[in-house]
């Protein structure tokens, strides 16, 4: 998420010319100075999702399965701007620790993971096109 905070203040000359910093979400640090400016704030939340899928085994062992997961914002598009940040490639972890690069589960192999951005219009219809009018932005999520 990225936004501009017009009330945030930061004077790099007071902080060894530091122009960028990272603060843990658990931190209670306060960044203030006497010189107001427009500060760009970026947040990169991470999360875990469990997905259950219906598989069709009728062509076993040559079957391929697609398992889609859709994540939504609770806000309408007039309030948020969604993007796939820096074209980051999505990832899936099937194991942890020394198994974090695991691609197989028994006889199953994970072939690919992709990401796309789509917009819910209405009546179970989706579009890859961003809302183009104020009305669409207000009624799309």
N, C-alpha and C positions, 0 to 999 in steps of 0.2 A: 504494500500500500504506500502511496506517496501523496503528500499534501504539503501545501505551503502554509506555515503558521506565521501570520503577520504580527502576532503579539510576542513571539519568541525573540529574544535578544541575544546577541553574541558578538563580542568584539575580539577578533583574532589577535590583535596586538596585546591584549591582556593575558593571553594564554599561549605564549610562545609561538604565535602565528598559526595555531592549529585551526584548520577550517572544517575538518571532518572529525567526528568522534562516534564511538559506539558505546551504548549504555545497555546493560542487561535490563530486561524487563523487571527484574527483582530489585534493581538499584533505586535508591531514593535520592539520587543526585539531582541538583538543581543547576541549570545553566542560565546565568543572568549576567548582564553587563549594562553599561549606561547607554550604549549605542543601539537603538532599535534598528532592525532590518527585517527583511523577509527571509525566513529560514525554511529551507526545504527539509522536510522530515520524511524519512523512509522507514517502513516497518516490514520485515519479512517473516511473517508467522509460519511456523512449521506445525504439522499435525499428522496424526496417524488415522487411518481409516480402515475398517474391516469391511470387506465386500463379499457378499454371498451371491453366487451365480447359479443359474440352472444350466447344467451341462447335458448335451445330447451325445450319448456314447454309441449311437447306432452304427457308426463307421469305425469303431475301435479296431485296431490301434492307430488308424490313420485320420482320426477326427481332429478338428481344430475348433477351439472355442473362443468366442469373443465375450468379454466381460466388461461392461461399461459401468462407470461410476460417475454420477452427476453431482456436482457440488453447486449450491446456490447461495447467493446473498439474500438476506431478508429485506434488503432495500430495493426500491425501484431504480431503474437505470438513470433517472434524472438526479439521483443522489450519489451515485458511485461511478467510477470508471474502471472497468476490468481490463486486464491485459495479462498476457503470458510474459512475465518479466524477463527481459534480456534474452528471450528465446531459450530459457532454461529447459533442458530435457527432463521430463518427469522420470521418476525412479520408483522402483518397487523393491522392497527388501523381503526376501523369503527366509532370511535367517539373520542371526546377530553374531557379533564377535567374529571368530575365525570363519563363520559361515555366511558372512554378510554379502559375499559375491555369489552366493548360491543361486543357480538358475533352474535347477531340477528339483522336483518333489516326486520321489519314487519314479514313475515312468513319464511324468509330465515335464515339459520343458517350456519355460517362459521365452517366447520368441521376440516379442516387442511390446513396448509401452509407448503410447503417444498422448498428446494433449491437444485439445482444440477448445476454442471459446465459442459458445453458442448462447443464444438469447431466447428465453421462453417468451413467446408472443401471447398466445391464448389457446384454449381448447386443445392442449397437448401438441401444439405446433411450435417448432423451434426454427431458428434461423441463424446462419453464420454472419449475417449482416447486422451491424450495430443499428440501434434505433436512429432514424434520420430526422425525425420531427420531435418537437417538445411533447406532443401528445403520445407518440410511441414511447419516448423515454419515460414518461410518467406511468405508462401502463405495462411496461416490459420489465422483466427481471430475469 
